[in-house]
Amino acid sequence: MIDQKYQYTIPKDAIGPTLIELAEQNDKIVVMSSDVSVSCNIEMFHEQYPDRFFEMGIAEQSTMSVSGGLAAEGFIPVYVALAIFSNGMTWAQTRQICNAGLNVKIIGTHAGVDDGQDGTGHHATEDMAIARVIPQMTVLAPSDENEVRAAIKEMIAYPGPVYLRTAREPQPLVHSRQCRFIIGKAECLEDEGNDFAIVFEGSVLKQAIDGWERLKVHGKQGKLISIRTVKPLDEDCMNKIADEVDVIITVENHSVVGGLYSAVCECLMGKKHKAIVKPVGFQDEFTESGASGDIKEKYFVSGQRICELVE
């Protein structure tokens, strides 16, 4: 049902060109890979800067350890891999990097179930929970290709460890190439009333917009909010919205345990707000293998489900 006015692009495709652009300006940037450089669109960086690209093979924990060592020597290592690898398989090493406050940047592609047909072992429906629970870690969730580009630039300039997750599934292009990404600030994409607020992380931009448009057809007026930064959460924005709307629907390509829904509930708990909060996301279960769009539909991560919860 989503409006056909949108151009669709793949957000992860912004990674390689953006890192090359930044590397031209900063010779401290190096890129780390775990045998997925083509899948993650960083092979072009390898070709442009072979001396600043480290192909570590299928050794994710070692890759993260080396990244920490490079950061300790003043470099800015950017570890790019599927989210299940760069984040999901590196807990102990990532925790030590955060404990030391090292300037390591982590990009997780194929967020959630976006690597659908490679099976549940390649799904990353826990990565936001894993990242945001670690002290000193910042967690970014940009949406479309242009916002991913802006988020990477902001991430490189931001001190300390950062985890950025991005979609493989094509997303509507709603930002201009000149857009800004401000860490810690949510973005209101639409505001037409107080019946509801859809609060989403970037890899479900398509589903969030679909829900928004379905609700408009049904005569509902509300808000469409891109959370952008899961940690630190924009608590001022969340508290303001919760005082204004009847219901908040959190939408995530992630488990509802420990992800965006949990973060929003933690922010609002213990306070008297008008809104109730309902989640759209994966329940406490492993999903099936299949095309990512089909998985989301089967497990109710969809615009239709958003509409049903508001109705």
C-alpha positions in Angstrom: 0.0 0.0 0.0 3.0 2.3 0.4 2.9 5.4 -1.9 4.7 4.8 -5.2 6.1 8.3 -5.1 9.2 7.1 -3.4 12.5 6.1 -5.0 14.0 3.0 -3.4 17.7 2.4 -2.7 19.7 0.0 -0.6 21.0 1.8 2.5 24.2 -0.4 2.9 25.3 0.8 -0.5 26.3 4.1 1.0 29.0 2.5 3.2 31.9 2.1 0.7 31.6 5.5 -1.1 31.2 7.3 2.2 34.3 5.7 3.8 36.3 6.5 0.7 35.2 10.1 0.9 36.1 10.4 4.6 39.5 8.5 4.1 40.5 11.2 1.6 40.2 13.7 4.4 41.5 11.7 7.3 44.5 9.3 6.9 43.8 7.7 10.3 40.7 5.9 9.0 41.2 2.1 8.3 38.6 -0.5 7.4 38.3 -4.0 8.8 36.6 -6.9 7.1 35.7 -10.5 8.0 35.5 -12.0 4.5 32.3 -10.1 3.6 33.7 -7.1 1.8 31.6 -7.6 -1.3 28.4 -8.2 0.6 29.0 -5.1 2.7 30.0 -2.8 -0.2 33.5 -2.1 1.1 35.5 -3.9 -1.6 35.8 -0.5 -3.3 37.6 0.8 -0.3 40.0 -2.1 -0.5 40.7 -1.2 -4.1 41.2 2.5 -3.4 43.2 2.1 -0.2 44.8 -1.4 -0.1 47.2 -0.4 2.7 44.4 0.8 4.9 42.1 -2.2 4.4 42.5 -5.3 6.6 40.9 -8.5 5.4 40.9 -10.7 8.6 39.1 -13.7 7.2 36.4 -15.5 9.2 37.8 -14.5 12.5 35.4 -11.9 14.0 36.7 -11.9 17.5 40.3 -11.4 16.3 39.1 -8.6 14.0 37.6 -6.8 16.9 40.7 -7.3 19.0 42.9 -5.9 16.2 40.5 -3.0 15.9 41.0 -2.2 19.5 44.8 -2.3 19.1 44.7 0.0 16.1 42.5 2.5 18.0 44.9 2.4 20.9 47.6 3.5 18.4 45.6 6.5 17.2 43.8 5.1 14.2 40.1 5.1 13.6 39.2 1.5 12.7 35.8 0.9 11.1 34.8 -2.8 11.3 32.1 -3.5 8.6 30.4 -6.9 8.5 27.0 -8.5 8.6 25.4 -7.5 12.0 25.4 -11.0 13.2 29.2 -11.0 12.7 30.5 -7.5 13.6 28.2 -7.3 16.6 26.7 -10.7 17.4 29.9 -12.8 17.5 32.2 -10.3 19.2 30.7 -9.7 22.7 33.7 -10.1 24.9 36.0 -8.1 22.6 33.5 -5.3 22.1 32.9 -5.1 25.9 36.7 -4.7 26.5 36.9 -2.0 23.8 34.0 -0.1 25.4 35.6 -0.6 28.9 38.7 1.1 27.6 36.8 3.8 25.7 38.6 3.0 22.5 37.6 4.8 19.3 36.3 1.8 17.4 33.5 2.2 14.9 31.3 -0.9 14.1 28.9 -1.1 11.2 26.4 -4.0 11.1 24.8 -4.6 7.7 21.9 -6.9 7.0 20.1 -5.8 10.2 17.4 -8.0 11.7 16.2 -10.6 9.2 17.6 -8.8 6.1 19.9 -11.7 5.3 16.8 -13.8 5.2 17.5 -16.7 2.9 20.9 -17.5 4.5 18.9 -18.8 7.5 18.4 -18.0 11.2 22.2 -18.3 11.9 22.6 -15.1 9.8 19.7 -13.2 11.3 20.5 -10.4 13.7 17.4 -9.8 15.8 19.4 -9.2 19.0 22.1 -6.8 18.0 20.6 -3.5 19.3 20.1 -5.2 22.7 23.7 -6.6 22.7 25.1 -3.2 21.8 23.0 -0.8 24.0 23.6 -2.8 27.2 27.3 -2.1 27.1 28.4 1.1 28.9 30.0 3.8 26.7 28.5 2.3 23.5 26.5 4.5 21.2 23.9 2.8 19.0 22.8 4.4 15.7 19.9 3.3 13.5 19.7 5.4 10.3 17.1 4.7 7.7 17.6 5.4 4.0 20.8 5.6 2.0 21.3 9.3 2.4 20.8 9.1 6.2 23.3 6.2 6.4 25.8 8.4 4.6 25.2 11.3 7.1 25.3 8.9 10.1 28.7 7.4 9.1 30.2 10.9 8.8 28.8 11.8 12.2 30.0 8.5 13.7 33.6 9.0 12.5 33.7 12.5 14.1 32.1 11.2 17.4 34.5 10.2 20.1 34.4 6.6 21.5 32.9 3.3 20.4 29.8 3.4 18.1 27.6 0.7 16.6 25.7 1.5 13.5 23.2 -0.9 12.0 21.8 -0.6 8.5 19.3 -2.4 6.3 20.0 -4.6 3.3 16.3 -4.4 2.2 15.6 -1.5 -0.2 14.2 1.5 1.6 12.2 4.6 0.5 14.5 7.6 0.0 13.0 10.2 2.2 16.2 12.3 3.0 18.2 14.6 0.7 21.8 14.0 0.1 22.6 17.0 2.3 20.7 15.8 5.3 22.2 16.0 8.8 22.3 13.2 11.4 22.5 14.4 15.0 23.4 11.7 17.5 20.9 11.6 20.4 18.1 13.4 18.5 15.0 11.8 17.0 13.5 13.1 13.8 9.8 13.8 13.2 9.1 12.9 9.6 5.3 13.6 9.8 3.1 15.3 12.4 -0.6 15.6 11.6 -2.3 14.9 14.9 -2.3 13.0 18.2 -4.2 9.8 17.6 -0.9 7.8 17.5 2.8 8.0 17.1 4.8 5.4 15.1 8.3 5.3 16.6 10.7 3.2 14.5 14.4 2.3 14.0 15.8 2.9 10.5 15.8 -0.6 9.0 11.9 -0.7 9.1 11.4 2.7 7.4 9.4 1.0 4.7 7.0 -0.7 7.1 6.7 2.4 9.2 5.7 4.6 6.2 3.3 1.8 5.1 1.6 1.9 8.5 1.4 5.6 8.5 -0.3 5.7 5.1 -2.8 3.0 6.0 -3.8 4.9 9.1 -4.3 8.1 7.1 -6.7 6.2 4.8 -8.6 5.1 7.9 -8.9 8.7 9.0 -6.3 8.5 11.8 -4.0 11.5 12.3 -0.7 11.0 14.0 3.1 11.3 14.1 5.9 9.4 12.3 9.1 9.5 14.3 12.5 8.1 13.3 14.4 7.3 16.5 17.7 7.5 14.7 19.7 6.9 17.9 18.7 4.0 20.1 21.4 4.9 22.6 21.4 7.6 23.8 17.6 7.7 23.3 16.0 11.1 22.8 14.1 11.0 26.1 12.8 14.6 25.8 11.1 13.7 22.5 9.7 10.4 23.9 8.3 12.1 27.0 6.7 14.9 24.9 5.1 12.4 22.5 3.8 10.2 25.3 2.0 13.2 26.8 0.4 14.1 23.5 -0.7 10.9 21.7 -3.1 8.1 22.6 -0.8 5.2 21.6 2.8 4.8 20.7 3.7 1.9 18.3 7.4 1.0 18.3 8.5 -0.7 15.1 11.8 -2.6 14.8 13.5 -5.2 12.7 14.6 -6.8 15.9 13.4 -8.7 18.9 11.0 -6.7 21.1 13.1 -8.0 24.0 15.9 -5.6 24.7 15.5 -3.5 21.5 13.6 -0.3 20.7 10.4 -1.3 22.5 12.4 -2.0 25.7 14.3 1.3 25.4 11.1 3.3 25.0 9.4 1.5 27.9 12.5 2.1 30.1 12.3 5.8 29.3 8.6 6.2 30.1 8.3 3.8 33.0 7.4 5.3 36.4 5.9 8.4 34.9 2.3 9.4 34.3 1.8 9.7 30.5 -1.3 9.7 28.3 0.0 7.1 25.8 0.2 3.4 26.0 3.0 1.6 24.2 2.6 -1.4 21.9 5.4 -3.2 20.0 5.7 -4.3 16.4 8.8 -6.5 16.2 9.9 -10.1 16.5 8.8 -12.0 19.6 11.1 -14.0 21.8 11.8 -16.7 19.1 14.0 -17.5 16.2 12.4 -16.8 12.8 12.4 -19.0 9.7 14.6 -18.7 6.7 13.2 -17.0 3.6 13.0 -13.7 1.7 13.3 -10.9 4.3 10.1 -9.2 3.2 8.2 -12.5 3.5 9.7 -13.1 7.0 8.6 -9.7 8.2 5.1 -10.3 6.9 4.8 -13.7 8.5 6.0 -12.5 11.9 3.8 -9.3 11.7 6.5 -6.7 11.3 4.4 -4.8 8.8 2.4 -1.7 8.1 -0.8 -3.8 8.4 0.2 -4.8 11.9 0.8 -1.2 12.9 -2.6 -0.3 11.6 -4.3 -3.1 13.5 -2.7 -2.1 16.8 -3.7 1.5 16.5 -7.3 0.6 15.5 
